[in-house]
Every structure is written in C-alpha cells, then in structure tokens.
C-alpha cells in the first residue's frame, strides 16, 4: 500500500499539490478524477517516488521499483519490439550482471497473453497502433509483478470495448490483492468500475469515497460543470454526463 499524508509537491518553485492526504489500499481500485492541470499526474509521480516532495510524507514499500509499477500518460516511443518492451518490466528484479532469466521471459510472455498481444512480440512498436502499443505498456506494468499499479490515463488510445476490458483487468488485479490507482477522465467509467473515487481540483483533494458517496455530494457536478445522471439498465446502474 502507498500512503501520502499532508503532501505538498511540485516542480521547482511551483507547487502543484497542496496538503494532500490519500492512500491506495491493497485490493481496491481507486479512480482519480479532476479537471486538466489539477495535479492528478503529479500525485502519481509523487507516489512513485519520481518527484521530490516539499512537505508531508509518502509511505511505500522499498525498493519502490519492485513494489510500484508506474505507467505515465505520455512517453517516448522506443525503437524496440513489443516483446522487448514488456520484458523491461522485469528489470527491477535482475541482479548484476543485468541478464534476463528464463523466468523473466516466461513472466513477460504471460503478461502479453493476459493483454492479448502475445502474437505481436516480434513486431516493432512503431508498426503498432496507439491502442495496441498502450496494451503493450500495460503488459510491461503487469510483468513487473508490483503490489501497486499507478496508471496515468491508461484508457488513452483504447476503443470503448478495450476500455471496459481494461477496467475488468483492474478489478481482477485488485481481487488478487493488488492496489490499483488510475487517472481517468471518463466519469461514467470511473463511477461504474472503481471501488473508490478521489476528486481533485487546483492541487487539492476535495473528496475520497465510494462512487455513491461522491456522486451524492454533488461535487462532480460542481467541479466539472456537468450533471451526472444515474440510470437503471438491464446491465445495472449506469451513468451519463450532460450539460446543465
């Protein structure tokens, strides 16, 4: 589990997060919501130990490279095959000299199979679509076998079917005892699939609770300037965002 208390952090002299306290417990999916530029990505970077903090604390298992898998929102496209990328997820587990073992290859292959991209192992990443590359990056995060997964907009480039599949995967990982925290812009998806919802605005954490609790507070409507409607369907409770 990762826990942050009274966290203040930013870039240089510009503070983005202000007195934020939040945890990501094992066995739960936490969706982080908020307008653009409110500090969601900064929060994940601080949790992963990739950003110095000005005050407060971050408690996480060490070494973080083994216990926390972090998938950033944007990244450079490396010149390598999909299989080689996924194998990079095993790097924190290698001893000196850095040589991949048969078990590392097996774990990476299993991760690709779970994401449905195993047949693309020898394909260069540059030849793959944005959605397929995203699934390869997710497979790399799985191959790390970390206790906590921090995913920054992991549904980017994915079509609606694969977005739902990703959320199903997150729920499976939580059921296996992992902590999953992900930044989302899709409010209905977050309310439907997450155990907890964190709402941020202007670098502050405004709410943390179950989807039902946060929705009932009316905070989502105020922060995003929309109305979130609840609908009872054959598939269960669904949500729709409309202009007020």
C-alpha positions as CSV (number, residue, x, y, z in Angstrom):
1,X,0.0,0.0,0.0
2,X,1.1,3.6,-0.7
3,X,0.0,6.3,1.7
4,X,0.5,10.0,1.4
5,X,0.0,12.4,4.3
6,X,-0.2,16.2,4.0
7,X,1.7,16.1,0.8
8,X,3.0,19.3,-0.8
9,X,4.9,18.9,-4.0
10,X,5.6,20.5,-7.4
11,X,8.2,21.5,-9.9
12,X,10.9,23.9,-8.9
13,X,9.3,26.8,-7.1
14,X,5.8,26.0,-8.4
15,X,3.8,23.9,-6.0
16,X,1.1,21.7,-7.7
17,X,-0.1,19.6,-4.7
18,X,-1.2,21.3,-1.5
19,X,-1.7,19.3,1.7
20,X,-2.9,16.1,0.0
21,X,-3.6,13.0,2.2
22,X,-4.6,9.8,0.4
23,X,-3.8,6.2,0.4
24,X,-4.1,3.4,-2.2
25,X,-5.0,0.2,-0.2
26,X,-4.4,-3.3,-1.4
27,X,-7.4,-5.0,-3.0
28,X,-9.0,-1.7,-4.2
29,X,-9.3,0.2,-7.5
30,X,-9.1,4.0,-6.9
31,X,-10.1,6.3,-9.7
32,X,-8.5,9.8,-9.6
33,X,-10.7,12.4,-11.2
34,X,-10.4,16.2,-11.8
35,X,-10.1,18.9,-14.4
36,X,-7.0,19.2,-16.6
37,X,-4.0,20.6,-14.7
38,X,-5.4,19.9,-11.2
39,X,-2.4,17.7,-10.1
40,X,-3.6,14.2,-10.9
41,X,-0.4,13.2,-12.8
42,X,1.8,14.9,-10.2
43,X,0.1,12.9,-7.5
44,X,1.0,9.6,-9.1
45,X,4.6,10.8,-9.7
46,X,5.0,11.7,-6.1
47,X,3.6,8.3,-5.0
48,X,6.0,6.5,-7.3
49,X,9.0,8.4,-5.8
50,X,9.7,10.3,-9.1
51,X,9.1,13.7,-7.7
52,X,10.7,15.5,-4.7
53,X,8.2,16.5,-2.0
54,X,8.3,19.8,-0.2
55,X,6.5,18.7,2.9
56,X,4.4,15.8,4.2
57,X,5.3,12.2,3.7
58,X,4.9,9.2,1.3
59,X,5.0,5.8,2.8
60,X,5.6,2.9,0.4
61,X,7.4,-0.5,0.3
62,X,11.0,-0.4,-0.7
63,X,12.5,-0.7,-3.2
64,X,9.7,1.1,-5.0
65,X,11.0,-0.1,-8.3
66,X,9.8,-3.6,-7.4
67,X,6.7,-2.8,-5.5
68,X,5.3,0.1,-7.6
69,X,4.6,-0.1,-11.3
70,X,4.1,3.4,-12.8
71,X,2.7,4.0,-16.3
72,X,2.9,7.6,-17.3
73,X,0.4,9.4,-19.5
74,X,2.9,10.2,-22.3
75,X,6.2,8.6,-23.2
76,X,8.8,8.5,-26.0
77,X,8.4,5.7,-28.5
78,X,11.5,3.4,-28.1
79,X,13.0,1.6,-31.1
80,X,12.3,-1.9,-30.0
81,X,9.9,-4.8,-30.4
82,X,6.8,-5.2,-28.3
83,X,8.2,-8.3,-26.6
84,X,11.4,-6.4,-25.6
85,X,9.4,-3.6,-24.1
86,X,7.3,-5.9,-21.9
87,X,10.5,-7.7,-20.8
88,X,11.7,-4.3,-19.5
89,X,9.1,-4.7,-16.7
90,X,11.4,-7.4,-15.2
91,X,14.4,-5.1,-14.9
92,X,14.0,-4.2,-11.2
93,X,14.2,-7.9,-10.4
94,X,17.5,-8.5,-12.1
95,X,20.7,-8.9,-10.2
96,X,24.2,-8.0,-11.5
97,X,25.0,-8.6,-14.3
98,X,21.7,-7.5,-15.8
99,X,20.7,-10.5,-17.8
100,X,17.1,-11.8,-18.3
101,X,16.5,-15.2,-16.9
102,X,14.1,-17.9,-18.3
103,X,11.6,-17.0,-15.6
104,X,11.6,-13.3,-16.7
105,X,10.8,-14.3,-20.3
106,X,8.0,-16.6,-19.1
107,X,6.5,-13.8,-16.9
108,X,6.7,-11.3,-19.7
109,X,5.0,-13.8,-22.1
110,X,2.2,-14.4,-19.6
111,X,1.6,-10.7,-19.2
112,X,1.4,-10.3,-23.0
113,X,-1.0,-13.2,-23.2
114,X,-3.2,-11.6,-20.5
115,X,-3.4,-8.4,-22.5
116,X,-4.0,-10.2,-25.8
117,X,-0.8,-9.1,-27.5
118,X,1.4,-12.2,-27.3
119,X,1.4,-12.7,-31.1
120,X,3.0,-9.3,-31.5
121,X,6.1,-9.9,-29.5
122,X,8.4,-9.6,-32.5
123,X,6.7,-6.6,-34.0
124,X,8.4,-3.2,-33.7
125,X,6.4,-0.8,-31.6
126,X,6.5,1.8,-34.4
127,X,4.4,-0.5,-36.5
128,X,1.6,-0.9,-33.9
129,X,-1.5,1.3,-33.5
130,X,-1.7,3.6,-30.5
131,X,-4.2,1.3,-28.8
132,X,-2.1,-1.8,-29.2
133,X,1.0,0.0,-28.0
134,X,-0.9,1.0,-24.9
135,X,-1.8,-2.6,-24.2
136,X,1.9,-3.5,-24.6
137,X,2.8,-0.8,-22.0
138,X,0.2,-2.2,-19.7
139,X,1.7,-5.7,-20.2
140,X,5.1,-4.3,-19.2
141,X,3.5,-3.0,-16.0
142,X,2.0,-6.4,-15.3
143,X,5.3,-8.1,-15.9
144,X,6.8,-6.0,-13.1
145,X,4.6,-8.0,-10.7
146,X,4.3,-5.0,-8.4
147,X,2.0,-4.8,-5.4
148,X,0.7,-1.3,-6.5
149,X,-0.1,-0.1,-10.0
150,X,-0.2,3.6,-10.7
151,X,-1.7,4.2,-14.2
152,X,-2.0,7.7,-15.7
153,X,-4.8,7.8,-18.2
154,X,-4.4,4.1,-19.2
155,X,-7.5,4.2,-21.4
156,X,-5.9,6.6,-23.8
157,X,-6.0,5.3,-27.4
158,X,-8.2,2.4,-26.4
159,X,-11.6,1.9,-28.1
160,X,-14.7,1.5,-25.8
161,X,-14.5,-2.3,-25.8
162,X,-10.9,-2.3,-24.7
163,X,-11.5,0.4,-22.2
164,X,-14.1,-1.8,-20.5
165,X,-11.7,-4.7,-20.8
166,X,-9.0,-2.7,-19.0
167,X,-11.3,-1.9,-16.2
168,X,-12.2,-5.6,-15.8
169,X,-8.5,-6.3,-15.7
170,X,-8.0,-3.6,-12.9
171,X,-10.8,-5.3,-10.9
172,X,-9.1,-8.7,-11.4
173,X,-5.8,-7.3,-10.2
174,X,-7.5,-5.8,-7.1
175,X,-9.2,-9.1,-6.4
176,X,-5.7,-10.7,-6.5
177,X,-4.7,-8.3,-3.7
178,X,-3.0,-5.5,-5.6
179,X,-3.7,-1.8,-5.2
180,X,-4.7,-0.1,-8.4
181,X,-4.8,3.7,-8.8
182,X,-5.6,5.3,-12.1
183,X,-6.3,8.7,-13.5
184,X,-9.4,8.8,-15.6
185,X,-11.3,11.5,-17.5
186,X,-14.3,9.2,-18.1
187,X,-16.6,9.9,-15.2
188,X,-19.2,7.2,-16.0
189,X,-16.4,4.6,-16.4
190,X,-14.9,5.6,-13.0
191,X,-18.2,5.5,-11.2
192,X,-19.1,2.2,-12.7
193,X,-15.9,0.3,-12.1
194,X,-13.9,1.9,-9.3
195,X,-14.2,1.0,-5.6
196,X,-13.2,4.5,-4.5
197,X,-13.2,7.9,-6.3
198,X,-10.8,10.7,-5.5
199,X,-11.8,14.1,-6.7
200,X,-9.1,16.8,-7.1
201,X,-9.1,20.4,-8.1
202,X,-6.4,23.1,-8.1
203,X,-3.9,20.7,-6.4
204,X,-6.2,19.8,-3.5
205,X,-8.1,16.6,-2.7
206,X,-11.7,17.6,-2.3
207,X,-13.3,14.2,-1.8
208,X,-12.4,10.5,-1.4
209,X,-15.1,7.9,-1.0
210,X,-17.2,5.3,-2.8
211,X,-18.7,6.3,-6.1
212,X,-22.2,6.5,-4.5
213,X,-20.9,8.8,-1.7
214,X,-19.0,11.2,-4.1
215,X,-21.9,11.3,-6.5
216,X,-24.4,12.1,-3.8
217,X,-22.3,15.0,-2.6
218,X,-22.9,16.9,-5.9
219,X,-19.1,17.6,-6.1
220,X,-18.6,16.1,-9.5
221,X,-21.3,18.4,-10.9
222,X,-19.6,21.5,-9.4
223,X,-16.0,20.6,-10.3
224,X,-16.7,19.6,-13.9
225,X,-19.7,21.8,-14.7
226,X,-21.9,18.9,-15.8
227,X,-24.8,16.9,-14.4
228,X,-24.1,13.3,-13.8
229,X,-27.3,11.2,-14.2
230,X,-27.9,7.8,-12.8
231,X,-29.8,5.3,-15.0
232,X,-31.1,1.8,-14.1
233,X,-30.5,-0.6,-17.0
234,X,-30.5,-4.3,-17.7
235,X,-26.8,-4.2,-17.1
236,X,-27.1,-2.5,-13.8
237,X,-26.6,1.1,-12.7
238,X,-25.1,3.3,-15.4
239,X,-24.1,7.0,-15.5
240,X,-24.4,9.7,-18.1
241,X,-22.9,13.2,-18.1
242,X,-24.9,16.0,-19.7
243,X,-24.6,19.8,-19.8
244,X,-26.7,21.5,-17.1
